[in-house]
Amino acid sequence: MSFLDKAKDMLDKHDDKVDQLLEKAGDEVDRRTGGKHSAHIDRAVDEAQKRTGQGDTVR
């Protein structure tokens, strides 16, 4: 099993935690940019959450 396979397996097993981390990271980026790009950041976080594990588990 390659490193990437192991990483994908871990993301699948811990999808809820990965989604939470992505949400927190998006909030921090939004804070640092002064909220000027909130819609773009939210869309990027949503897309990242869809592509990890089983999909978006945080709402």
PDBQT receptor file of N, H, CA, C and O in Angstrom, charges set to zero:
ATOM      1  N   MET A   1       0.852  -1.172   0.000  1.00  0.00    +0.000 N 
ATOM      2  CA  MET A   1       0.000   0.000   0.000  1.00  0.00    +0.000 C 
ATOM      3  C   MET A   1       0.899   1.238   0.000  1.00  0.00    +0.000 C 
ATOM      4  O   MET A   1       1.780   1.384   0.848  1.00  0.00    +0.000 OA
ATOM      5  N   SER A   2       0.661   2.118  -0.962  1.00  0.00    +0.000 N 
ATOM      6  H   SER A   2      -0.054   1.999  -1.651  1.00  0.00    +0.000 HD
ATOM      7  CA  SER A   2       1.475   3.325  -1.078  1.00  0.00    +0.000 C 
ATOM      8  C   SER A   2       1.054   4.375  -0.048  1.00  0.00    +0.000 C 
ATOM      9  O   SER A   2       0.015   4.253   0.601  1.00  0.00    +0.000 OA
ATOM     10  N   PHE A   3       1.874   5.389   0.079  1.00  0.00    +0.000 N 
ATOM     11  H   PHE A   3       2.717   5.488  -0.449  1.00  0.00    +0.000 HD
ATOM     12  CA  PHE A   3       1.588   6.485   1.003  1.00  0.00    +0.000 C 
ATOM     13  C   PHE A   3       0.245   7.141   0.673  1.00  0.00    +0.000 C 
ATOM     14  O   PHE A   3      -0.545   7.427   1.572  1.00  0.00    +0.000 OA
ATOM     15  N   LEU A   4      -0.010   7.379  -0.616  1.00  0.00    +0.000 N 
ATOM     16  H   LEU A   4       0.632   7.147  -1.346  1.00  0.00    +0.000 HD
ATOM     17  CA  LEU A   4      -1.264   8.023  -1.010  1.00  0.00    +0.000 C 
ATOM     18  C   LEU A   4      -2.470   7.160  -0.680  1.00  0.00    +0.000 C 
ATOM     19  O   LEU A   4      -3.509   7.674  -0.268  1.00  0.00    +0.000 OA
ATOM     20  N   ASP A   5      -2.337   5.847  -0.857  1.00  0.00    +0.000 N 
ATOM     21  H   ASP A   5      -1.492   5.430  -1.192  1.00  0.00    +0.000 HD
ATOM     22  CA  ASP A   5      -3.433   4.948  -0.495  1.00  0.00    +0.000 C 
ATOM     23  C   ASP A   5      -3.713   5.007   1.000  1.00  0.00    +0.000 C 
ATOM     24  O   ASP A   5      -4.869   5.009   1.424  1.00  0.00    +0.000 OA
ATOM     25  N   LYS A   6      -2.657   5.056   1.790  1.00  0.00    +0.000 N 
ATOM     26  H   LYS A   6      -1.718   5.055   1.445  1.00  0.00    +0.000 HD
ATOM     27  CA  LYS A   6      -2.823   5.147   3.241  1.00  0.00    +0.000 C 
ATOM     28  C   LYS A   6      -3.474   6.469   3.631  1.00  0.00    +0.000 C 
ATOM     29  O   LYS A   6      -4.334   6.511   4.511  1.00  0.00    +0.000 OA
ATOM     30  N   ALA A   7      -3.060   7.545   2.974  1.00  0.00    +0.000 N 
ATOM     31  H   ALA A   7      -2.361   7.511   2.260  1.00  0.00    +0.000 HD
ATOM     32  CA  ALA A   7      -3.637   8.864   3.270  1.00  0.00    +0.000 C 
ATOM     33  C   ALA A   7      -5.121   8.898   2.908  1.00  0.00    +0.000 C 
ATOM     34  O   ALA A   7      -5.932   9.416   3.675  1.00  0.00    +0.000 OA
ATOM     35  N   LYS A   8      -5.482   8.353   1.748  1.00  0.00    +0.000 N 
ATOM     36  H   LYS A   8      -4.823   7.932   1.125  1.00  0.00    +0.000 HD
ATOM     37  CA  LYS A   8      -6.885   8.314   1.332  1.00  0.00    +0.000 C 
ATOM     38  C   LYS A   8      -7.711   7.473   2.296  1.00  0.00    +0.000 C 
ATOM     39  O   LYS A   8      -8.840   7.832   2.628  1.00  0.00    +0.000 OA
ATOM     40  N   ASP A   9      -7.152   6.359   2.744  1.00  0.00    +0.000 N 
ATOM     41  H   ASP A   9      -6.234   6.067   2.474  1.00  0.00    +0.000 HD
ATOM     42  CA  ASP A   9      -7.842   5.496   3.700  1.00  0.00    +0.000 C 
ATOM     43  C   ASP A   9      -8.090   6.244   5.012  1.00  0.00    +0.000 C 
ATOM     44  O   ASP A   9      -9.171   6.149   5.594  1.00  0.00    +0.000 OA
ATOM     45  N   MET A  10      -7.085   6.983   5.469  1.00  0.00    +0.000 N 
ATOM     46  H   MET A  10      -6.207   7.060   4.996  1.00  0.00    +0.000 HD
ATOM     47  CA  MET A  10      -7.242   7.743   6.709  1.00  0.00    +0.000 C 
ATOM     48  C   MET A  10      -8.303   8.831   6.550  1.00  0.00    +0.000 C 
ATOM     49  O   MET A  10      -9.103   9.050   7.459  1.00  0.00    +0.000 OA
ATOM     50  N   LEU A  11      -8.317   9.512   5.405  1.00  0.00    +0.000 N 
ATOM     51  H   LEU A  11      -7.668   9.333   4.667  1.00  0.00    +0.000 HD
ATOM     52  CA  LEU A  11      -9.335  10.538   5.159  1.00  0.00    +0.000 C 
ATOM     53  C   LEU A  11     -10.732   9.937   5.170  1.00  0.00    +0.000 C 
ATOM     54  O   LEU A  11     -11.663  10.541   5.702  1.00  0.00    +0.000 OA
ATOM     55  N   ASP A  12     -10.885   8.759   4.590  1.00  0.00    +0.000 N 
ATOM     56  H   ASP A  12     -10.128   8.268   4.158  1.00  0.00    +0.000 HD
ATOM     57  CA  ASP A  12     -12.187   8.092   4.584  1.00  0.00    +0.000 C 
ATOM     58  C   ASP A  12     -12.641   7.729   5.996  1.00  0.00    +0.000 C 
ATOM     59  O   ASP A  12     -13.816   7.879   6.334  1.00  0.00    +0.000 OA
ATOM     60  N   LYS A  13     -11.722   7.258   6.804  1.00  0.00    +0.000 N 
ATOM     61  H   LYS A  13     -10.768   7.137   6.530  1.00  0.00    +0.000 HD
ATOM     62  CA  LYS A  13     -12.072   6.822   8.155  1.00  0.00    +0.000 C 
ATOM     63  C   LYS A  13     -12.395   7.993   9.074  1.00  0.00    +0.000 C 
ATOM     64  O   LYS A  13     -13.167   7.842  10.021  1.00  0.00    +0.000 OA
ATOM     65  N   HIS A  14     -11.813   9.156   8.804  1.00  0.00    +0.000 N 
ATOM     66  H   HIS A  14     -11.186   9.279   8.034  1.00  0.00    +0.000 HD
ATOM     67  CA  HIS A  14     -11.966  10.307   9.692  1.00  0.00    +0.000 C 
ATOM     68  C   HIS A  14     -12.570  11.506   8.962  1.00  0.00    +0.000 C 
ATOM     69  O   HIS A  14     -12.169  12.648   9.185  1.00  0.00    +0.000 OA
ATOM     70  N   ASP A  15     -13.524  11.234   8.101  1.00  0.00    +0.000 N 
ATOM     71  H   ASP A  15     -13.850  10.306   7.921  1.00  0.00    +0.000 HD
ATOM     72  CA  ASP A  15     -14.127  12.278   7.279  1.00  0.00    +0.000 C 
ATOM     73  C   ASP A  15     -14.724  13.405   8.108  1.00  0.00    +0.000 C 
ATOM     74  O   ASP A  15     -14.593  14.573   7.741  1.00  0.00    +0.000 OA
ATOM     75  N   ASP A  16     -15.373  13.079   9.210  1.00  0.00    +0.000 N 
ATOM     76  H   ASP A  16     -15.480  12.131   9.508  1.00  0.00    +0.000 HD
ATOM     77  CA  ASP A  16     -15.991  14.123  10.025  1.00  0.00    +0.000 C 
ATOM     78  C   ASP A  16     -14.949  15.078  10.594  1.00  0.00    +0.000 C 
ATOM     79  O   ASP A  16     -15.175  16.287  10.638  1.00  0.00    +0.000 OA
ATOM     80  N   LYS A  17     -13.826  14.552  11.024  1.00  0.00    +0.000 N 
ATOM     81  H   LYS A  17     -13.643  13.570  10.988  1.00  0.00    +0.000 HD
ATOM     82  CA  LYS A  17     -12.765  15.400  11.583  1.00  0.00    +0.000 C 
ATOM     83  C   LYS A  17     -12.088  16.232  10.488  1.00  0.00    +0.000 C 
ATOM     84  O   LYS A  17     -11.732  17.388  10.718  1.00  0.00    +0.000 OA
ATOM     85  N   VAL A  18     -11.911  15.651   9.310  1.00  0.00    +0.000 N 
ATOM     86  H   VAL A  18     -12.200  14.712   9.123  1.00  0.00    +0.000 HD
ATOM     87  CA  VAL A  18     -11.316  16.379   8.189  1.00  0.00    +0.000 C 
ATOM     88  C   VAL A  18     -12.232  17.535   7.791  1.00  0.00    +0.000 C 
ATOM     89  O   VAL A  18     -11.762  18.644   7.535  1.00  0.00    +0.000 OA
ATOM     90  N   ASP A  19     -13.533  17.274   7.741  1.00  0.00    +0.000 N 
ATOM     91  H   ASP A  19     -13.914  16.373   7.949  1.00  0.00    +0.000 HD
ATOM     92  CA  ASP A  19     -14.482  18.330   7.395  1.00  0.00    +0.000 C 
ATOM     93  C   ASP A  19     -14.455  19.457   8.430  1.00  0.00    +0.000 C 
ATOM     94  O   ASP A  19     -14.533  20.631   8.068  1.00  0.00    +0.000 OA
ATOM     95  N   GLN A  20     -14.347  19.114   9.691  1.00  0.00    +0.000 N 
ATOM     96  H   GLN A  20     -14.284  18.161   9.986  1.00  0.00    +0.000 HD
ATOM     97  CA  GLN A  20     -14.261  20.125  10.746  1.00  0.00    +0.000 C 
ATOM     98  C   GLN A  20     -12.991  20.967  10.575  1.00  0.00    +0.000 C 
ATOM     99  O   GLN A  20     -13.026  22.190  10.711  1.00  0.00    +0.000 OA
ATOM    100  N   LEU A  21     -11.889  20.310  10.282  1.00  0.00    +0.000 N 
ATOM    101  H   LEU A  21     -11.861  19.316  10.172  1.00  0.00    +0.000 HD
ATOM    102  CA  LEU A  21     -10.620  21.017  10.082  1.00  0.00    +0.000 C 
ATOM    103  C   LEU A  21     -10.697  21.958   8.880  1.00  0.00    +0.000 C 
ATOM    104  O   LEU A  21     -10.215  23.089   8.945  1.00  0.00    +0.000 OA
ATOM    105  N   LEU A  22     -11.291  21.503   7.801  1.00  0.00    +0.000 N 
ATOM    106  H   LEU A  22     -11.683  20.584   7.748  1.00  0.00    +0.000 HD
ATOM    107  CA  LEU A  22     -11.451  22.352   6.627  1.00  0.00    +0.000 C 
ATOM    108  C   LEU A  22     -12.318  23.574   6.958  1.00  0.00    +0.000 C 
ATOM    109  O   LEU A  22     -12.028  24.685   6.515  1.00  0.00    +0.000 OA
ATOM    110  N   GLU A  23     -13.370  23.362   7.728  1.00  0.00    +0.000 N 
ATOM    111  H   GLU A  23     -13.606  22.459   8.087  1.00  0.00    +0.000 HD
ATOM    112  CA  GLU A  23     -14.253  24.459   8.125  1.00  0.00    +0.000 C 
ATOM    113  C   GLU A  23     -13.499  25.491   8.968  1.00  0.00    +0.000 C 
ATOM    114  O   GLU A  23     -13.642  26.695   8.758  1.00  0.00    +0.000 OA
ATOM    115  N   LYS A  24     -12.705  25.016   9.915  1.00  0.00    +0.000 N 
ATOM    116  H   LYS A  24     -12.589  24.038  10.086  1.00  0.00    +0.000 HD
ATOM    117  CA  LYS A  24     -11.917  25.923  10.765  1.00  0.00    +0.000 C 
ATOM    118  C   LYS A  24     -10.885  26.680   9.939  1.00  0.00    +0.000 C 
ATOM    119  O   LYS A  24     -10.670  27.874  10.151  1.00  0.00    +0.000 OA
ATOM    120  N   ALA A  25     -10.248  25.991   9.003  1.00  0.00    +0.000 N 
ATOM    121  H   ALA A  25     -10.422  25.021   8.832  1.00  0.00    +0.000 HD
ATOM    122  CA  ALA A  25      -9.259  26.645   8.147  1.00  0.00    +0.000 C 
ATOM    123  C   ALA A  25      -9.925  27.720   7.291  1.00  0.00    +0.000 C 
ATOM    124  O   ALA A  25      -9.379  28.811   7.125  1.00  0.00    +0.000 OA
ATOM    125  N   GLY A  26     -11.095  27.418   6.752  1.00  0.00    +0.000 N 
ATOM    126  H   GLY A  26     -11.540  26.532   6.887  1.00  0.00    +0.000 HD
ATOM    127  CA  GLY A  26     -11.831  28.405   5.969  1.00  0.00    +0.000 C 
ATOM    128  C   GLY A  26     -12.218  29.613   6.795  1.00  0.00    +0.000 C 
ATOM    129  O   GLY A  26     -12.137  30.745   6.318  1.00  0.00    +0.000 OA
ATOM    130  N   ASP A  27     -12.640  29.384   8.038  1.00  0.00    +0.000 N 
ATOM    131  H   ASP A  27     -12.706  28.464   8.425  1.00  0.00    +0.000 HD
ATOM    132  CA  ASP A  27     -12.994  30.491   8.932  1.00  0.00    +0.000 C 
ATOM    133  C   ASP A  27     -11.779  31.378   9.214  1.00  0.00    +0.000 C 
ATOM    134  O   ASP A  27     -11.894  32.602   9.269  1.00  0.00    +0.000 OA
ATOM    135  N   GLU A  28     -10.623  30.751   9.389  1.00  0.00    +0.000 N 
ATOM    136  H   GLU A  28     -10.530  29.757   9.345  1.00  0.00    +0.000 HD
ATOM    137  CA  GLU A  28      -9.405  31.515   9.667  1.00  0.00    +0.000 C 
ATOM    138  C   GLU A  28      -8.983  32.343   8.453  1.00  0.00    +0.000 C 
ATOM    139  O   GLU A  28      -8.591  33.501   8.596  1.00  0.00    +0.000 OA
ATOM    140  N   VAL A  29      -9.062  31.756   7.268  1.00  0.00    +0.000 N 
ATOM    141  H   VAL A  29      -9.381  30.815   7.152  1.00  0.00    +0.000 HD
ATOM    142  CA  VAL A  29      -8.731  32.499   6.051  1.00  0.00    +0.000 C 
ATOM    143  C   VAL A  29      -9.703  33.662   5.891  1.00  0.00    +0.000 C 
ATOM    144  O   VAL A  29      -9.297  34.770   5.540  1.00  0.00    +0.000 OA
ATOM    145  N   ASP A  30     -10.974  33.414   6.146  1.00  0.00    +0.000 N 
ATOM    146  H   ASP A  30     -11.303  32.513   6.432  1.00  0.00    +0.000 HD
ATOM    147  CA  ASP A  30     -11.987  34.463   6.055  1.00  0.00    +0.000 C 
ATOM    148  C   ASP A  30     -11.686  35.600   7.036  1.00  0.00    +0.000 C 
ATOM    149  O   ASP A  30     -11.811  36.776   6.694  1.00  0.00    +0.000 OA
ATOM    150  N   ARG A  31     -11.292  35.237   8.246  1.00  0.00    +0.000 N 
ATOM    151  H   ARG A  31     -11.190  34.282   8.524  1.00  0.00    +0.000 HD
ATOM    152  CA  ARG A  31     -10.961  36.241   9.257  1.00  0.00    +0.000 C 
ATOM    153  C   ARG A  31      -9.761  37.069   8.818  1.00  0.00    +0.000 C 
ATOM    154  O   ARG A  31      -9.762  38.293   8.948  1.00  0.00    +0.000 OA
ATOM    155  N   ARG A  32      -8.744  36.401   8.302  1.00  0.00    +0.000 N 
ATOM    156  H   ARG A  32      -8.743  35.407   8.197  1.00  0.00    +0.000 HD
ATOM    157  CA  ARG A  32      -7.512  37.104   7.908  1.00  0.00    +0.000 C 
ATOM    158  C   ARG A  32      -7.693  37.986   6.676  1.00  0.00    +0.000 C 
ATOM    159  O   ARG A  32      -6.942  38.942   6.484  1.00  0.00    +0.000 OA
ATOM    160  N   THR A  33      -8.670  37.677   5.854  1.00  0.00    +0.000 N 
ATOM    161  H   THR A  33      -9.280  36.901   6.010  1.00  0.00    +0.000 HD
ATOM    162  CA  THR A  33      -8.924  38.507   4.678  1.00  0.00    +0.000 C 
ATOM    163  C   THR A  33      -9.999  39.548   4.952  1.00  0.00    +0.000 C 
ATOM    164  O   THR A  33     -10.409  40.274   4.046  1.00  0.00    +0.000 OA
ATOM    165  N   GLY A  34     -10.449  39.623   6.180  1.00  0.00    +0.000 N 
ATOM    166  H   GLY A  34     -10.116  39.034   6.916  1.00  0.00    +0.000 HD
ATOM    167  CA  GLY A  34     -11.431  40.629   6.549  1.00  0.00    +0.000 C 
ATOM    168  C   GLY A  34     -12.821  40.367   6.010  1.00  0.00    +0.000 C 
ATOM    169  O   GLY A  34     -13.629  41.289   5.904  1.00  0.00    +0.000 OA
ATOM    170  N   GLY A  35     -13.110  39.130   5.669  1.00  0.00    +0.000 N 
ATOM    171  H   GLY A  35     -12.453  38.381   5.754  1.00  0.00    +0.000 HD
ATOM    172  CA  GLY A  35     -14.439  38.781   5.176  1.00  0.00    +0.000 C 
ATOM    173  C   GLY A  35     -14.720  39.234   3.755  1.00  0.00    +0.000 C 
ATOM    174  O   GLY A  35     -15.859  39.155   3.293  1.00  0.00    +0.000 OA
ATOM    175  N   LYS A  36     -13.698  39.708   3.056  1.00  0.00    +0.000 N 
ATOM    176  H   LYS A  36     -12.773  39.772   3.430  1.00  0.00    +0.000 HD
ATOM    177  CA  LYS A  36     -13.885  40.230   1.702  1.00  0.00    +0.000 C 
ATOM    178  C   LYS A  36     -14.195  39.142   0.679  1.00  0.00    +0.000 C 
ATOM    179  O   LYS A  36     -14.776  39.416  -0.371  1.00  0.00    +0.000 OA
ATOM    180  N   HIS A  37     -13.808  37.917   0.986  1.00  0.00    +0.000 N 
ATOM    181  H   HIS A  37     -13.336  37.694   1.839  1.00  0.00    +0.000 HD
ATOM    182  CA  HIS A  37     -13.960  36.829   0.018  1.00  0.00    +0.000 C 
ATOM    183  C   HIS A  37     -14.758  35.667   0.598  1.00  0.00    +0.000 C 
ATOM    184  O   HIS A  37     -14.519  34.512   0.243  1.00  0.00    +0.000 OA
ATOM    185  N   SER A  38     -15.692  35.959   1.476  1.00  0.00    +0.000 N 
ATOM    186  H   SER A  38     -15.886  36.897   1.764  1.00  0.00    +0.000 HD
ATOM    187  CA  SER A  38     -16.438  34.918   2.193  1.00  0.00    +0.000 C 
ATOM    188  C   SER A  38     -17.106  33.908   1.265  1.00  0.00    +0.000 C 
ATOM    189  O   SER A  38     -17.025  32.703   1.503  1.00  0.00    +0.000 OA
ATOM    190  N   ALA A  39     -17.752  34.381   0.228  1.00  0.00    +0.000 N 
ATOM    191  H   ALA A  39     -17.818  35.360   0.035  1.00  0.00    +0.000 HD
ATOM    192  CA  ALA A  39     -18.469  33.481  -0.683  1.00  0.00    +0.000 C 
ATOM    193  C   ALA A  39     -17.495  32.532  -1.376  1.00  0.00    +0.000 C 
ATOM    194  O   ALA A  39     -17.788  31.346  -1.524  1.00  0.00    +0.000 OA
ATOM    195  N   HIS A  40     -16.346  33.040  -1.800  1.00  0.00    +0.000 N 
ATOM    196  H   HIS A  40     -16.108  34.004  -1.680  1.00  0.00    +0.000 HD
ATOM    197  CA  HIS A  40     -15.354  32.207  -2.483  1.00  0.00    +0.000 C 
ATOM    198  C   HIS A  40     -14.755  31.182  -1.521  1.00  0.00    +0.000 C 
ATOM    199  O   HIS A  40     -14.549  30.023  -1.883  1.00  0.00    +0.000 OA
ATOM    200  N   ILE A  41     -14.480  31.617  -0.303  1.00  0.00    +0.000 N 
ATOM    201  H   ILE A  41     -14.647  32.558  -0.009  1.00  0.00    +0.000 HD
ATOM    202  CA  ILE A  41     -13.896  30.720   0.694  1.00  0.00    +0.000 C 
ATOM    203  C   ILE A  41     -14.885  29.623   1.053  1.00  0.00    +0.000 C 
ATOM    204  O   ILE A  41     -14.507  28.456   1.147  1.00  0.00    +0.000 OA
ATOM    205  N   ASP A  42     -16.149  29.984   1.255  1.00  0.00    +0.000 N 
ATOM    206  H   ASP A  42     -16.456  30.932   1.179  1.00  0.00    +0.000 HD
ATOM    207  CA  ASP A  42     -17.168  28.991   1.579  1.00  0.00    +0.000 C 
ATOM    208  C   ASP A  42     -17.313  27.964   0.461  1.00  0.00    +0.000 C 
ATOM    209  O   ASP A  42     -17.451  26.768   0.718  1.00  0.00    +0.000 OA
ATOM    210  N   ARG A  43     -17.280  28.442  -0.776  1.00  0.00    +0.000 N 
ATOM    211  H   ARG A  43     -17.168  29.413  -0.984  1.00  0.00    +0.000 HD
ATOM    212  CA  ARG A  43     -17.397  27.532  -1.920  1.00  0.00    +0.000 C 
ATOM    213  C   ARG A  43     -16.193  26.584  -1.992  1.00  0.00    +0.000 C 
ATOM    214  O   ARG A  43     -16.345  25.398  -2.283  1.00  0.00    +0.000 OA
ATOM    215  N   ALA A  44     -15.008  27.116  -1.726  1.00  0.00    +0.000 N 
ATOM    216  H   ALA A  44     -14.885  28.080  -1.489  1.00  0.00    +0.000 HD
ATOM    217  CA  ALA A  44     -13.804  26.290  -1.745  1.00  0.00    +0.000 C 
ATOM    218  C   ALA A  44     -13.836  25.239  -0.640  1.00  0.00    +0.000 C 
ATOM    219  O   ALA A  44     -13.461  24.089  -0.866  1.00  0.00    +0.000 OA
ATOM    220  N   VAL A  45     -14.282  25.627   0.550  1.00  0.00    +0.000 N 
ATOM    221  H   VAL A  45     -14.587  26.561   0.734  1.00  0.00    +0.000 HD
ATOM    222  CA  VAL A  45     -14.389  24.678   1.663  1.00  0.00    +0.000 C 
ATOM    223  C   VAL A  45     -15.401  23.596   1.327  1.00  0.00    +0.000 C 
ATOM    224  O   VAL A  45     -15.147  22.418   1.576  1.00  0.00    +0.000 OA
ATOM    225  N   ASP A  46     -16.540  23.972   0.768  1.00  0.00    +0.000 N 
ATOM    226  H   ASP A  46     -16.747  24.929   0.565  1.00  0.00    +0.000 HD
ATOM    227  CA  ASP A  46     -17.567  22.997   0.388  1.00  0.00    +0.000 C 
ATOM    228  C   ASP A  46     -17.029  21.992  -0.625  1.00  0.00    +0.000 C 
ATOM    229  O   ASP A  46     -17.270  20.791  -0.504  1.00  0.00    +0.000 OA
ATOM    230  N   GLU A  47     -16.300  22.489  -1.623  1.00  0.00    +0.000 N 
ATOM    231  H   GLU A  47     -16.105  23.465  -1.721  1.00  0.00    +0.000 HD
ATOM    232  CA  GLU A  47     -15.736  21.596  -2.643  1.00  0.00    +0.000 C 
ATOM    233  C   GLU A  47     -14.686  20.664  -2.038  1.00  0.00    +0.000 C 
ATOM    234  O   GLU A  47     -14.644  19.479  -2.370  1.00  0.00    +0.000 OA
ATOM    235  N   ALA A  48     -13.849  21.187  -1.161  1.00  0.00    +0.000 N 
ATOM    236  H   ALA A  48     -13.883  22.149  -0.891  1.00  0.00    +0.000 HD
ATOM    237  CA  ALA A  48     -12.835  20.350  -0.511  1.00  0.00    +0.000 C 
ATOM    238  C   ALA A  48     -13.497  19.278   0.337  1.00  0.00    +0.000 C 
ATOM    239  O   ALA A  48     -13.038  18.136   0.360  1.00  0.00    +0.000 OA
ATOM    240  N   GLN A  49     -14.567  19.629   1.034  1.00  0.00    +0.000 N 
ATOM    241  H   GLN A  49     -14.940  20.557   1.016  1.00  0.00    +0.000 HD
ATOM    242  CA  GLN A  49     -15.264  18.658   1.873  1.00  0.00    +0.000 C 
ATOM    243  C   GLN A  49     -15.907  17.566   1.019  1.00  0.00    +0.000 C 
ATOM    244  O   GLN A  49     -15.949  16.408   1.434  1.00  0.00    +0.000 OA
ATOM    245  N   LYS A  50     -16.398  17.911  -0.146  1.00  0.00    +0.000 N 
ATOM    246  H   LYS A  50     -16.364  18.851  -0.484  1.00  0.00    +0.000 HD
ATOM    247  CA  LYS A  50     -16.999  16.913  -1.041  1.00  0.00    +0.000 C 
ATOM    248  C   LYS A  50     -15.966  15.914  -1.528  1.00  0.00    +0.000 C 
ATOM    249  O   LYS A  50     -16.292  14.758  -1.799  1.00  0.00    +0.000 OA
ATOM    250  N   ARG A  51     -14.716  16.359  -1.639  1.00  0.00    +0.000 N 
ATOM    251  H   ARG A  51     -14.451  17.297  -1.419  1.00  0.00    +0.000 HD
ATOM    252  CA  ARG A  51     -13.674  15.523  -2.223  1.00  0.00    +0.000 C 
ATOM    253  C   ARG A  51     -12.884  14.703  -1.192  1.00  0.00    +0.000 C 
ATOM    254  O   ARG A  51     -11.975  13.956  -1.555  1.00  0.00    +0.000 OA
ATOM    255  N   THR A  52     -13.230  14.846   0.078  1.00  0.00    +0.000 N 
ATOM    256  H   THR A  52     -13.968  15.453   0.372  1.00  0.00    +0.000 HD
ATOM    257  CA  THR A  52     -12.562  14.056   1.115  1.00  0.00    +0.000 C 
ATOM    258  C   THR A  52     -13.559  13.076   1.695  1.00  0.00    +0.000 C 
ATOM    259  O   THR A  52     -14.705  13.429   1.972  1.00  0.00    +0.000 OA
ATOM    260  N   GLY A  53     -13.125  11.869   1.872  1.00  0.00    +0.000 N 
ATOM    261  H   GLY A  53     -12.194  11.582   1.647  1.00  0.00    +0.000 HD
ATOM    262  CA  GLY A  53     -13.978  10.862   2.498  1.00  0.00    +0.000 C 
ATOM    263  C   GLY A  53     -15.284  10.665   1.779  1.00  0.00    +0.000 C 
ATOM    264  O   GLY A  53     -15.328  10.559   0.554  1.00  0.00    +0.000 OA
ATOM    265  N   GLN A  54     -16.347  10.619   2.550  1.00  0.00    +0.000 N 
ATOM    266  H   GLN A  54     -16.311  10.705   3.545  1.00  0.00    +0.000 HD
ATOM    267  CA  GLN A  54     -17.670  10.374   1.999  1.00  0.00    +0.000 C 
ATOM    268  C   GLN A  54     -18.415  11.646   1.638  1.00  0.00    +0.000 C 
ATOM    269  O   GLN A  54     -19.551  11.576   1.167  1.00  0.00    +0.000 OA
ATOM    270  N   GLY A  55     -17.815  12.796   1.843  1.00  0.00    +0.000 N 
ATOM    271  H   GLY A  55     -16.893  12.853   2.226  1.00  0.00    +0.000 HD
ATOM    272  CA  GLY A  55     -18.458  14.045   1.474  1.00  0.00    +0.000 C 
ATOM    273  C   GLY A  55     -18.645  14.955   2.665  1.00  0.00    +0.000 C 
ATOM    274  O   GLY A  55     -18.099  14.720   3.743  1.00  0.00    +0.000 OA
ATOM    275  N   ASP A  56     -19.415  15.983   2.454  1.00  0.00    +0.000 N 
ATOM    276  H   ASP A  56     -19.859  16.174   1.578  1.00  0.00    +0.000 HD
ATOM    277  CA  ASP A  56     -19.614  17.028   3.460  1.00  0.00    +0.000 C 
ATOM    278  C   ASP A  56     -20.432  16.507   4.640  1.00  0.00    +0.000 C 
ATOM    279  O   ASP A  56     -21.608  16.177   4.486  1.00  0.00    +0.000 OA
ATOM    280  N   THR A  57     -19.815  16.436   5.808  1.00  0.00    +0.000 N 
ATOM    281  H   THR A  57     -18.860  16.704   5.933  1.00  0.00    +0.000 HD
ATOM    282  CA  THR A  57     -20.531  15.985   7.003  1.00  0.00    +0.000 C 
ATOM    283  C   THR A  57     -20.800  17.107   7.972  1.00  0.00    +0.000 C 
ATOM    284  O   THR A  57     -21.540  16.916   8.937  1.00  0.00    +0.000 OA
ATOM    285  N   VAL A  58     -20.221  18.276   7.749  1.00  0.00    +0.000 N 
ATOM    286  H   VAL A  58     -19.620  18.432   6.965  1.00  0.00    +0.000 HD
ATOM    287  CA  VAL A  58     -20.390  19.407   8.661  1.00  0.00    +0.000 C 
ATOM    288  C   VAL A  58     -21.347  20.413   8.047  1.00  0.00    +0.000 C 
ATOM    289  O   VAL A  58     -21.210  20.761   6.874  1.00  0.00    +0.000 OA
ATOM    290  N   ARG A  59     -22.275  20.867   8.793  1.00  0.00    +0.000 N 
ATOM    291  H   ARG A  59     -22.386  20.585   9.746  1.00  0.00    +0.000 HD
ATOM    292  CA  ARG A  59     -23.194  21.927   8.348  1.00  0.00    +0.000 C 
ATOM    293  C   ARG A  59     -23.655  22.685   9.525  1.00  0.00    +0.000 C 
ATOM    294  O   ARG A  59     -24.437  23.625   9.387  1.00  0.00    +0.000 OA
TER     295      ARG A  59
